[in-house]
Structure formats: C-alpha cells, structure tokens
Amino acid sequence: MNIELDAHDTHILAELQAEARLTMAELGRRVHLSQPAVTERVRKLEAAGVITGYRATVDLNRLGYGIRAIIRVGRCDYQRVIKLIQQSPEVVNAYNVTGEDSWILEIAVIDVAHLDAVVSKFCLLTDTSTSIILNPAREHQPMAPARHEDVKSPLKKVRNA
C-alpha cells in the first residue's frame, strides 16, 4: 500500500525514529501540529504499515555481550538455516541474501568461546565466514521517505549524452 507523505508526515517519522517515547502533545509541538492532528497522522501511518512498531534500543555490551560478529553462511537448505536461527538467541539480525553467501547473520556473544560455539553450529550446515565487529560506524539510521527524483542514475547521463 503506497501512501502519500507530506512534510508533516516526514517530520513526524523523523521525530519518532529519533525518540519513539514522545508524547503526542510533545510530538505535535515539535512538528507544529495540534495533539489531535498529530495523533491522527500517527494512527494513519501505523494503519498504512509505515510505522511497524516501537522498541527500546539496548547496549548489548552493557548486557554482557562483549563481542558482536557477522557470520556469512554459504548455500544450504533454507529450512535448516531458519530452524537454527530460531534456536539461536545470539542471532540479533538475520538476512537471506543474494550473492556468494545465502545468509548474513549478526550475532552477539559473551566471549570468544561463546563465539566459537555459535559459529560451530552454523559450520555444521555449510561453509561460513566470520568477522568480529570492531566499531559500528552507523546503526539505527533514521530514514526519510524515498524520493525517486533524488536518485542520480548514471544511466540517465549516458542516455542523454
């Protein structure tokens, strides 16, 4: 379902992505709308599936997970990978992807021994490659609605030349 978003909707999304715990009154103040107007817009964004939920972002290191890593999993049976992901609470994010690998998994573990235990489970399925995350450069980036006119296509330049 495509929804037309105006400047107020875009501003609401930016504010909620930055701080989801805002009251509707405070959100309205920030986007220059009344509390009832902003509440209605947020409900419409939720109903349209643009806003899919609200969550707390936690510091995994403070929870005791000293290592975060990426596991690249090669080609193997889809259902076996899904089952192992579901059985592995250490998997923070899992993506089925195209390319040389079939899966990219982000995991959080306590230490190197824990890392070895988790990676070993996936190694039983297929070839894997693991990288430890040293320093995240960007996480939880707030996103504005896509605007096709902002995308600069190199093909346009070639066609117009």
Steps between C-alpha positions, in 0.01 A plus 500: 500500500654829389423802709558863411717659766518875542758709686313456831499119463871499416574720802288273724692194379834670562400601854365154588807324361720724713285465813207259489389575857378851419152585619259601227488849653881535481509350151233747390701789645813388313324464164273804547169311508235464768506187715180361338635568149834331569327206671283448191802515269692248713198264497482528119873428470457194723191380309684537169789291634752783477551488878530132587582524869684668783795356686772571750854499366733332746877500542595136448839555664331618821287184491817291507547432128861610450527382139280569201576322177377441148470142376472448125332165434539325165235324298304235687148385578284805576284331765803366689647850523166648612468233769855560627445879504183452703690275745786751538416793729840649416379589147404867516424545127478247219479576129446260210709660224615465142862450400765253607343457843139409569477653845651789694454467877584754767565335835576615853706274726668519839857408406714310247395159634134597458579628148661166414197309629253702295708501181559125531124433484477680167819335371322165526259619228743642243803722452502815712715807537501708817606859567504664841347848506763736638311828488157566351521812285121536465206326659129576516521773238172694480361483147292750309258388229671408172474761228574366154593843367784515753661185360775586254518227239825467304293352216312829454826679427603238243159507328492879487854529367 
